[in-house]
Amino acid sequence: MPDSYGFTHEPHRGEIFHRCVECDEFPWGTRLSEAQRRRHHEKHERARAKQLDHERRQNLAKARKALTIKERENRSAYGEED
Protein backbone atom coordinates (compact mmCIF):
# COMPACT_ATOMS: atom_id res chain seq x y z
CA MET A 1 0.00 0.00 0.00
CA PRO A 2 1.45 3.39 -0.95
CA ASP A 3 2.34 6.02 1.62
CA SER A 4 1.05 9.60 1.58
CA TYR A 5 3.59 10.50 -1.13
CA GLY A 6 2.53 7.68 -3.47
CA PHE A 7 5.49 5.36 -2.85
CA THR A 8 5.37 1.69 -1.97
CA HIS A 9 7.80 0.40 0.62
CA GLU A 10 8.96 -2.96 -0.69
CA PRO A 11 11.09 -5.10 1.61
CA HIS A 12 13.83 -7.20 0.08
CA ARG A 13 16.34 -9.12 2.19
CA GLY A 14 16.10 -6.79 5.12
CA GLU A 15 16.18 -3.54 3.12
CA ILE A 16 13.28 -1.30 2.17
CA PHE A 17 13.08 0.00 -1.39
CA HIS A 18 10.77 2.76 -2.62
CA ARG A 19 8.84 2.73 -5.86
CA CYS A 20 6.51 5.44 -7.16
CA VAL A 21 3.08 4.04 -8.04
CA GLU A 22 2.48 6.70 -10.71
CA CYS A 23 5.63 6.47 -12.80
CA ASP A 24 8.72 4.39 -13.46
CA GLU A 25 11.28 7.07 -12.68
CA PHE A 26 12.90 5.11 -9.87
CA PRO A 27 14.06 1.60 -10.79
CA TRP A 28 13.90 -1.40 -8.49
CA GLY A 29 16.33 -1.13 -5.61
CA THR A 30 16.07 2.62 -5.06
CA ARG A 31 16.00 4.05 -1.57
CA LEU A 32 14.74 7.60 -1.12
CA SER A 33 14.52 9.88 1.84
CA GLU A 34 11.20 11.34 2.90
CA ALA A 35 12.20 14.74 1.47
CA GLN A 36 12.97 13.16 -1.93
CA ARG A 37 9.64 11.32 -1.93
CA ARG A 38 7.83 14.55 -1.00
CA ARG A 39 9.52 16.51 -3.81
CA HIS A 40 8.70 13.78 -6.32
CA HIS A 41 5.07 13.75 -5.15
CA GLU A 42 4.90 17.55 -5.52
CA LYS A 43 6.15 17.17 -9.10
CA HIS A 44 3.21 14.87 -9.83
CA GLU A 45 0.83 17.32 -8.14
CA ARG A 46 2.12 20.21 -10.29
CA ALA A 47 1.75 18.13 -13.45
CA ARG A 48 -1.85 17.24 -12.52
CA ALA A 49 -2.68 20.88 -11.74
CA LYS A 50 -1.16 21.99 -15.05
CA GLN A 51 -3.16 19.36 -16.95
CA LEU A 52 -6.40 20.37 -15.19
CA ASP A 53 -5.76 24.04 -15.95
CA HIS A 54 -5.08 23.20 -19.60
CA GLU A 55 -8.32 21.20 -19.86
CA ARG A 56 -10.26 23.98 -18.13
CA ARG A 57 -8.94 26.55 -20.59
CA GLN A 58 -9.79 24.31 -23.55
CA ASN A 59 -13.35 23.81 -22.27
CA LEU A 60 -13.73 27.55 -21.73
CA ALA A 61 -12.54 28.26 -25.28
CA LYS A 62 -15.02 25.72 -26.68
CA ALA A 63 -17.85 27.28 -24.66
CA ARG A 64 -16.96 30.78 -25.85
CA LYS A 65 -16.81 29.58 -29.46
CA ALA A 66 -20.22 27.89 -29.12
CA LEU A 67 -21.69 31.06 -27.59
CA THR A 68 -20.28 33.19 -30.43
CA ILE A 69 -21.77 30.84 -33.03
CA LYS A 70 -25.13 30.86 -31.26
CA GLU A 71 -25.19 34.67 -31.07
CA ARG A 72 -24.20 34.93 -34.74
CA GLU A 73 -27.00 32.54 -35.77
CA ASN A 74 -29.54 34.43 -33.65
CA ARG A 75 -28.51 37.75 -35.21
CA SER A 76 -28.81 36.34 -38.72
CA ALA A 77 -32.19 34.72 -37.96
CA TYR A 78 -33.84 37.51 -35.95
CA GLY A 79 -31.85 40.60 -36.87
CA GLU A 80 -30.11 43.09 -34.62
CA GLU A 81 -31.82 44.23 -31.44
CA ASP A 82 -31.93 47.96 -30.89
Backbone as XML, in Angstrom:
<?xml version="1.0"?>
<chain id="A" units="angstrom">
  <residue number="1" name="MET">
    <atom name="N" x="0.851" y="-1.177" z="0.000"/>
    <atom name="CA" x="0.000" y="0.000" z="0.000"/>
    <atom name="C" x="0.900" y="1.245" z="0.000"/>
  </residue>
  <residue number="2" name="PRO">
    <atom name="N" x="0.601" y="2.196" z="-0.860"/>
    <atom name="CA" x="1.449" y="3.393" z="-0.949"/>
    <atom name="C" x="1.323" y="4.294" z="0.280"/>
  </residue>
  <residue number="3" name="ASP">
    <atom name="N" x="2.376" y="5.044" z="0.533"/>
    <atom name="CA" x="2.337" y="6.016" z="1.619"/>
    <atom name="C" x="1.680" y="7.302" z="1.128"/>
  </residue>
  <residue number="4" name="SER">
    <atom name="N" x="1.725" y="8.337" z="1.936"/>
    <atom name="CA" x="1.047" y="9.596" z="1.578"/>
    <atom name="C" x="1.687" y="10.291" z="0.383"/>
  </residue>
  <residue number="5" name="TYR">
    <atom name="N" x="2.909" y="9.904" z="0.017"/>
    <atom name="CA" x="3.586" y="10.498" z="-1.132"/>
    <atom name="C" x="3.463" y="9.637" z="-2.382"/>
  </residue>
  <residue number="6" name="GLY">
    <atom name="N" x="2.739" y="8.519" z="-2.308"/>
    <atom name="CA" x="2.533" y="7.681" z="-3.475"/>
    <atom name="C" x="3.665" y="6.702" z="-3.735"/>
  </residue>
  <residue number="7" name="PHE">
    <atom name="N" x="4.397" y="6.311" z="-2.707"/>
    <atom name="CA" x="5.487" y="5.359" z="-2.854"/>
    <atom name="C" x="5.161" y="4.087" z="-2.087"/>
  </residue>
  <residue number="8" name="THR">
    <atom name="N" x="5.465" y="2.952" z="-2.699"/>
    <atom name="CA" x="5.365" y="1.693" z="-1.975"/>
    <atom name="C" x="6.687" y="1.449" z="-1.264"/>
  </residue>
  <residue number="9" name="HIS">
    <atom name="N" x="6.617" y="0.748" z="-0.159"/>
    <atom name="CA" x="7.804" y="0.401" z="0.617"/>
    <atom name="C" x="7.955" y="-1.112" z="0.504"/>
  </residue>
  <residue number="10" name="GLU">
    <atom name="N" x="8.824" y="-1.548" z="-0.393"/>
    <atom name="CA" x="8.965" y="-2.964" z="-0.692"/>
    <atom name="C" x="10.185" y="-3.545" z="0.015"/>
  </residue>
  <residue number="11" name="PRO">
    <atom name="N" x="9.953" y="-4.485" z="0.913"/>
    <atom name="CA" x="11.085" y="-5.102" z="1.610"/>
    <atom name="C" x="11.767" y="-6.142" z="0.726"/>
  </residue>
  <residue number="12" name="HIS">
    <atom name="N" x="13.072" y="-6.186" z="0.813"/>
    <atom name="CA" x="13.827" y="-7.198" z="0.076"/>
    <atom name="C" x="15.104" y="-7.489" z="0.849"/>
  </residue>
  <residue number="13" name="ARG">
    <atom name="N" x="15.165" y="-8.675" z="1.431"/>
    <atom name="CA" x="16.340" y="-9.124" z="2.189"/>
    <atom name="C" x="16.769" y="-8.129" z="3.269"/>
  </residue>
  <residue number="14" name="GLY">
    <atom name="N" x="15.804" y="-7.675" z="4.004"/>
    <atom name="CA" x="16.097" y="-6.794" z="5.121"/>
    <atom name="C" x="16.222" y="-5.318" z="4.783"/>
  </residue>
  <residue number="15" name="GLU">
    <atom name="N" x="16.124" y="-4.950" z="3.520"/>
    <atom name="CA" x="16.175" y="-3.544" z="3.123"/>
    <atom name="C" x="14.816" y="-3.114" z="2.572"/>
  </residue>
  <residue number="16" name="ILE">
    <atom name="N" x="14.532" y="-1.852" z="2.683"/>
    <atom name="CA" x="13.284" y="-1.302" z="2.168"/>
    <atom name="C" x="13.599" y="-0.466" z="0.938"/>
  </residue>
  <residue number="17" name="PHE">
    <atom name="N" x="12.921" y="-0.758" z="-0.154"/>
    <atom name="CA" x="13.080" y="0.005" z="-1.388"/>
    <atom name="C" x="11.794" y="0.760" z="-1.668"/>
  </residue>
  <residue number="18" name="HIS">
    <atom name="N" x="11.920" y="1.900" z="-2.327"/>
    <atom name="CA" x="10.771" y="2.757" z="-2.620"/>
    <atom name="C" x="10.503" y="2.760" z="-4.119"/>
  </residue>
  <residue number="19" name="ARG">
    <atom name="N" x="9.232" y="2.645" z="-4.461"/>
    <atom name="CA" x="8.837" y="2.726" z="-5.864"/>
    <atom name="C" x="7.615" y="3.622" z="-5.971"/>
  </residue>
  <residue number="20" name="CYS">
    <atom name="N" x="7.638" y="4.545" z="-6.917"/>
    <atom name="CA" x="6.507" y="5.437" z="-7.159"/>
    <atom name="C" x="5.420" y="4.646" z="-7.873"/>
  </residue>
  <residue number="21" name="VAL">
    <atom name="N" x="4.177" y="4.789" z="-7.418"/>
    <atom name="CA" x="3.084" y="4.040" z="-8.036"/>
    <atom name="C" x="2.580" y="4.717" z="-9.309"/>
  </residue>
  <residue number="22" name="GLU">
    <atom name="N" x="2.973" y="5.964" z="-9.547"/>
    <atom name="CA" x="2.479" y="6.702" z="-10.707"/>
    <atom name="C" x="3.416" y="6.662" z="-11.902"/>
  </residue>
  <residue number="23" name="CYS">
    <atom name="N" x="4.690" y="6.444" z="-11.687"/>
    <atom name="CA" x="5.632" y="6.470" z="-12.799"/>
    <atom name="C" x="6.742" y="5.447" z="-12.576"/>
  </residue>
  <residue number="24" name="ASP">
    <atom name="N" x="7.600" y="5.324" z="-13.540"/>
    <atom name="CA" x="8.718" y="4.389" z="-13.458"/>
    <atom name="C" x="10.055" y="5.117" z="-13.369"/>
  </residue>
  <residue number="25" name="GLU">
    <atom name="N" x="10.056" y="6.273" z="-12.747"/>
    <atom name="CA" x="11.280" y="7.073" z="-12.681"/>
    <atom name="C" x="12.358" y="6.399" z="-11.825"/>
  </residue>
  <residue number="26" name="PHE">
    <atom name="N" x="11.934" y="5.735" z="-10.777"/>
    <atom name="CA" x="12.900" y="5.112" z="-9.874"/>
    <atom name="C" x="12.901" y="3.607" z="-10.113"/>
  </residue>
  <residue number="27" name="PRO">
    <atom name="N" x="14.010" y="3.037" z="-10.521"/>
    <atom name="CA" x="14.059" y="1.599" z="-10.786"/>
    <atom name="C" x="14.034" y="0.793" z="-9.483"/>
  </residue>
  <residue number="28" name="TRP">
    <atom name="N" x="13.910" y="-0.515" z="-9.646"/>
    <atom name="CA" x="13.905" y="-1.396" z="-8.486"/>
    <atom name="C" x="15.225" y="-1.256" z="-7.733"/>
  </residue>
  <residue number="29" name="GLY">
    <atom name="N" x="15.137" y="-1.221" z="-6.426"/>
    <atom name="CA" x="16.331" y="-1.134" z="-5.612"/>
    <atom name="C" x="16.694" y="0.282" z="-5.217"/>
  </residue>
  <residue number="30" name="THR">
    <atom name="N" x="15.791" y="1.223" z="-5.389"/>
    <atom name="CA" x="16.067" y="2.623" z="-5.065"/>
    <atom name="C" x="15.554" y="2.940" z="-3.666"/>
  </residue>
  <residue number="31" name="ARG">
    <atom name="N" x="16.395" y="3.585" z="-2.894"/>
    <atom name="CA" x="16.001" y="4.047" z="-1.573"/>
    <atom name="C" x="15.983" y="5.569" z="-1.602"/>
  </residue>
  <residue number="32" name="LEU">
    <atom name="N" x="14.898" y="6.145" z="-1.119"/>
    <atom name="CA" x="14.742" y="7.595" z="-1.125"/>
    <atom name="C" x="14.409" y="8.085" z="0.273"/>
  </residue>
  <residue number="33" name="SER">
    <atom name="N" x="14.872" y="9.281" z="0.555"/>
    <atom name="CA" x="14.520" y="9.884" z="1.840"/>
    <atom name="C" x="13.098" y="10.430" z="1.749"/>
  </residue>
  <residue number="34" name="GLU">
    <atom name="N" x="12.555" y="10.791" z="2.885"/>
    <atom name="CA" x="11.203" y="11.339" z="2.900"/>
    <atom name="C" x="11.140" y="12.647" z="2.113"/>
  </residue>
  <residue number="35" name="ALA">
    <atom name="N" x="12.177" y="13.468" z="2.205"/>
    <atom name="CA" x="12.201" y="14.739" z="1.471"/>
    <atom name="C" x="12.205" y="14.490" z="-0.039"/>
  </residue>
  <residue number="36" name="GLN">
    <atom name="N" x="12.942" y="13.478" z="-0.495"/>
    <atom name="CA" x="12.969" y="13.158" z="-1.926"/>
    <atom name="C" x="11.602" y="12.658" z="-2.386"/>
  </residue>
  <residue number="37" name="ARG">
    <atom name="N" x="10.974" y="11.821" z="-1.570"/>
    <atom name="CA" x="9.637" y="11.325" z="-1.930"/>
    <atom name="C" x="8.632" y="12.467" z="-1.974"/>
  </residue>
  <residue number="38" name="ARG">
    <atom name="N" x="8.742" y="13.402" z="-1.022"/>
    <atom name="CA" x="7.831" y="14.548" z="-0.996"/>
    <atom name="C" x="8.008" y="15.413" z="-2.239"/>
  </residue>
  <residue number="39" name="ARG">
    <atom name="N" x="9.266" y="15.694" z="-2.619"/>
    <atom name="CA" x="9.518" y="16.512" z="-3.813"/>
    <atom name="C" x="8.996" y="15.819" z="-5.071"/>
  </residue>
  <residue number="40" name="HIS">
    <atom name="N" x="9.180" y="14.516" z="-5.152"/>
    <atom name="CA" x="8.696" y="13.779" z="-6.316"/>
    <atom name="C" x="7.167" y="13.822" z="-6.372"/>
  </residue>
  <residue number="41" name="HIS">
    <atom name="N" x="6.531" y="13.684" z="-5.218"/>
    <atom name="CA" x="5.068" y="13.752" z="-5.149"/>
    <atom name="C" x="4.575" y="15.138" z="-5.569"/>
  </residue>
  <residue number="42" name="GLU">
    <atom name="N" x="5.275" y="16.186" z="-5.136"/>
    <atom name="CA" x="4.900" y="17.550" z="-5.516"/>
    <atom name="C" x="5.031" y="17.751" z="-7.023"/>
  </residue>
  <residue number="43" name="LYS">
    <atom name="N" x="6.009" y="17.092" z="-7.645"/>
    <atom name="CA" x="6.152" y="17.166" z="-9.100"/>
    <atom name="C" x="4.918" y="16.588" z="-9.783"/>
  </residue>
  <residue number="44" name="HIS">
    <atom name="N" x="4.433" y="15.459" z="-9.275"/>
    <atom name="CA" x="3.213" y="14.871" z="-9.832"/>
    <atom name="C" x="2.011" y="15.792" z="-9.610"/>
  </residue>
  <residue number="45" name="GLU">
    <atom name="N" x="1.938" y="16.397" z="-8.436"/>
    <atom name="CA" x="0.831" y="17.321" z="-8.141"/>
    <atom name="C" x="0.847" y="18.517" z="-9.095"/>
  </residue>
  <residue number="46" name="ARG">
    <atom name="N" x="2.023" y="19.079" z="-9.349"/>
    <atom name="CA" x="2.123" y="20.213" z="-10.285"/>
    <atom name="C" x="1.706" y="19.798" z="-11.689"/>
  </residue>
  <residue number="47" name="ALA">
    <atom name="N" x="2.118" y="18.607" z="-12.117"/>
    <atom name="CA" x="1.753" y="18.127" z="-13.452"/>
    <atom name="C" x="0.243" y="17.949" z="-13.557"/>
  </residue>
  <residue number="48" name="ARG">
    <atom name="N" x="-0.384" y="17.403" z="-12.504"/>
    <atom name="CA" x="-1.845" y="17.239" z="-12.521"/>
    <atom name="C" x="-2.545" y="18.590" z="-12.557"/>
  </residue>
  <residue number="49" name="ALA">
    <atom name="N" x="-2.069" y="19.543" z="-11.766"/>
    <atom name="CA" x="-2.682" y="20.875" z="-11.743"/>
    <atom name="C" x="-2.537" y="21.559" z="-13.101"/>
  </residue>
  <residue number="50" name="LYS">
    <atom name="N" x="-1.379" y="21.396" z="-13.728"/>
    <atom name="CA" x="-1.158" y="21.988" z="-15.046"/>
    <atom name="C" x="-2.096" y="21.364" z="-16.074"/>
  </residue>
  <residue number="51" name="GLN">
    <atom name="N" x="-2.267" y="20.045" z="-16.015"/>
    <atom name="CA" x="-3.161" y="19.361" z="-16.949"/>
    <atom name="C" x="-4.613" y="19.800" z="-16.741"/>
  </residue>
  <residue number="52" name="LEU">
    <atom name="N" x="-5.036" y="19.916" z="-15.482"/>
    <atom name="CA" x="-6.396" y="20.368" z="-15.194"/>
    <atom name="C" x="-6.627" y="21.791" z="-15.683"/>
  </residue>
  <residue number="53" name="ASP">
    <atom name="N" x="-5.644" y="22.661" z="-15.485"/>
    <atom name="CA" x="-5.764" y="24.035" z="-15.955"/>
    <atom name="C" x="-5.848" y="24.075" z="-17.478"/>
  </residue>
  <residue number="54" name="HIS">
    <atom name="N" x="-5.051" y="23.258" z="-18.140"/>
    <atom name="CA" x="-5.079" y="23.198" z="-19.600"/>
    <atom name="C" x="-6.457" y="22.735" z="-20.094"/>
  </residue>
  <residue number="55" name="GLU">
    <atom name="N" x="-7.003" y="21.695" z="-19.472"/>
    <atom name="CA" x="-8.323" y="21.199" z="-19.862"/>
    <atom name="C" x="-9.398" y="22.240" z="-19.592"/>
  </residue>
  <residue number="56" name="ARG">
    <atom name="N" x="-9.284" y="22.948" z="-18.455"/>
    <atom name="CA" x="-10.264" y="23.983" z="-18.126"/>
    <atom name="C" x="-10.244" y="25.096" z="-19.169"/>
  </residue>
  <residue number="57" name="ARG">
    <atom name="N" x="-9.050" y="25.503" z="-19.578"/>
    <atom name="CA" x="-8.937" y="26.552" z="-20.591"/>
    <atom name="C" x="-9.494" y="26.097" z="-21.944"/>
  </residue>
  <residue number="58" name="GLN">
    <atom name="N" x="-9.245" y="24.829" z="-22.303"/>
    <atom name="CA" x="-9.789" y="24.307" z="-23.551"/>
    <atom name="C" x="-11.318" y="24.294" z="-23.516"/>
  </residue>
  <residue number="59" name="ASN">
    <atom name="N" x="-11.897" y="23.846" z="-22.400"/>
    <atom name="CA" x="-13.351" y="23.815" z="-22.270"/>
    <atom name="C" x="-13.939" y="25.221" z="-22.314"/>
  </residue>
  <residue number="60" name="LEU">
    <atom name="N" x="-13.266" y="26.170" z="-21.707"/>
    <atom name="CA" x="-13.730" y="27.552" z="-21.733"/>
    <atom name="C" x="-13.694" y="28.108" z="-23.153"/>
  </residue>
  <residue number="61" name="ALA">
    <atom name="N" x="-12.637" y="27.800" z="-23.889"/>
    <atom name="CA" x="-12.542" y="28.264" z="-25.279"/>
    <atom name="C" x="-13.644" y="27.648" z="-26.133"/>
  </residue>
  <residue number="62" name="LYS">
    <atom name="N" x="-13.934" y="26.369" z="-25.936"/>
    <atom name="CA" x="-15.018" y="25.722" z="-26.682"/>
    <atom name="C" x="-16.363" y="26.355" z="-26.350"/>
  </residue>
  <residue number="63" name="ALA">
    <atom name="N" x="-16.589" y="26.662" z="-25.070"/>
    <atom name="CA" x="-17.846" y="27.279" z="-24.659"/>
    <atom name="C" x="-17.993" y="28.677" z="-25.257"/>
  </residue>
  <residue number="64" name="ARG">
    <atom name="N" x="-16.912" y="29.443" z="-25.260"/>
    <atom name="CA" x="-16.965" y="30.785" z="-25.851"/>
    <atom name="C" x="-17.235" y="30.707" z="-27.353"/>
  </residue>
  <residue number="65" name="LYS">
    <atom name="N" x="-16.600" y="29.744" z="-28.022"/>
    <atom name="CA" x="-16.815" y="29.579" z="-29.458"/>
    <atom name="C" x="-18.266" y="29.195" z="-29.740"/>
  </residue>
  <residue number="66" name="ALA">
    <atom name="N" x="-18.827" y="28.290" z="-28.937"/>
    <atom name="CA" x="-20.221" y="27.886" z="-29.121"/>
    <atom name="C" x="-21.160" y="29.067" z="-28.878"/>
  </residue>
  <residue number="67" name="LEU">
    <atom name="N" x="-20.870" y="29.889" z="-27.875"/>
    <atom name="CA" x="-21.694" y="31.062" z="-27.591"/>
    <atom name="C" x="-21.623" y="32.062" z="-28.738"/>
  </residue>
  <residue number="68" name="THR">
    <atom name="N" x="-20.440" y="32.272" z="-29.299"/>
    <atom name="CA" x="-20.281" y="33.193" z="-30.432"/>
    <atom name="C" x="-21.073" y="32.694" z="-31.637"/>
  </residue>
  <residue number="69" name="ILE">
    <atom name="N" x="-21.020" y="31.411" z="-31.899"/>
    <atom name="CA" x="-21.765" y="30.844" z="-33.030"/>
    <atom name="C" x="-23.259" y="30.998" z="-32.794"/>
  </residue>
  <residue number="70" name="LYS">
    <atom name="N" x="-23.718" y="30.727" z="-31.581"/>
    <atom name="CA" x="-25.134" y="30.859" z="-31.256"/>
    <atom name="C" x="-25.595" y="32.305" z="-31.426"/>
  </residue>
  <residue number="71" name="GLU">
    <atom name="N" x="-24.822" y="33.255" z="-30.939"/>
    <atom name="CA" x="-25.191" y="34.665" z="-31.072"/>
    <atom name="C" x="-25.216" y="35.082" z="-32.537"/>
  </residue>
  <residue number="72" name="ARG">
    <atom name="N" x="-24.245" y="34.618" z="-33.318"/>
    <atom name="CA" x="-24.203" y="34.932" z="-34.741"/>
    <atom name="C" x="-25.436" y="34.376" z="-35.465"/>
  </residue>
  <residue number="73" name="GLU">
    <atom name="N" x="-25.814" y="33.139" z="-35.150"/>
    <atom name="CA" x="-26.996" y="32.539" z="-35.770"/>
    <atom name="C" x="-28.264" y="33.268" z="-35.368"/>
  </residue>
  <residue number="74" name="ASN">
    <atom name="N" x="-28.365" y="33.674" z="-34.093"/>
    <atom name="CA" x="-29.539" y="34.428" z="-33.645"/>
    <atom name="C" x="-29.638" y="35.775" z="-34.341"/>
  </residue>
  <residue number="75" name="ARG">
    <atom name="N" x="-28.485" y="36.461" z="-34.508"/>
    <atom name="CA" x="-28.515" y="37.748" z="-35.210"/>
    <atom name="C" x="-28.944" y="37.581" z="-36.659"/>
  </residue>
  <residue number="76" name="SER">
    <atom name="N" x="-28.448" y="36.536" z="-37.323"/>
    <atom name="CA" x="-28.810" y="36.340" z="-38.719"/>
    <atom name="C" x="-30.278" y="35.913" z="-38.856"/>
  </residue>
  <residue number="77" name="ALA">
    <atom name="N" x="-30.810" y="35.188" z="-37.885"/>
    <atom name="CA" x="-32.195" y="34.725" z="-37.963"/>
    <atom name="C" x="-33.185" y="35.801" z="-37.528"/>
  </residue>
  <residue number="78" name="TYR">
    <atom name="N" x="-32.882" y="36.562" z="-36.505"/>
    <atom name="CA" x="-33.843" y="37.511" z="-35.952"/>
    <atom name="C" x="-33.455" y="38.954" z="-36.127"/>
  </residue>
  <residue number="79" name="GLY">
    <atom name="N" x="-32.306" y="39.232" z="-36.657"/>
    <atom name="CA" x="-31.851" y="40.604" z="-36.865"/>
    <atom name="C" x="-31.267" y="41.195" z="-35.596"/>
  </residue>
  <residue number="80" name="GLU">
    <atom name="N" x="-30.731" y="42.398" z="-35.750"/>
    <atom name="CA" x="-30.114" y="43.093" z="-34.618"/>
    <atom name="C" x="-31.180" y="43.662" z="-33.690"/>
  </residue>
  <residue number="81" name="GLU">
    <atom name="N" x="-30.929" y="43.589" z="-32.394"/>
    <atom name="CA" x="-31.821" y="44.228" z="-31.440"/>
    <atom name="C" x="-31.349" y="45.655" z="-31.186"/>
  </residue>
  <residue number="82" name="ASP">
    <atom name="N" x="-32.277" y="46.562" z="-31.144"/>
    <atom name="CA" x="-31.931" y="47.963" z="-30.893"/>
    <atom name="C" x="-32.323" y="48.399" z="-29.530"/>
  </residue>
</chain>
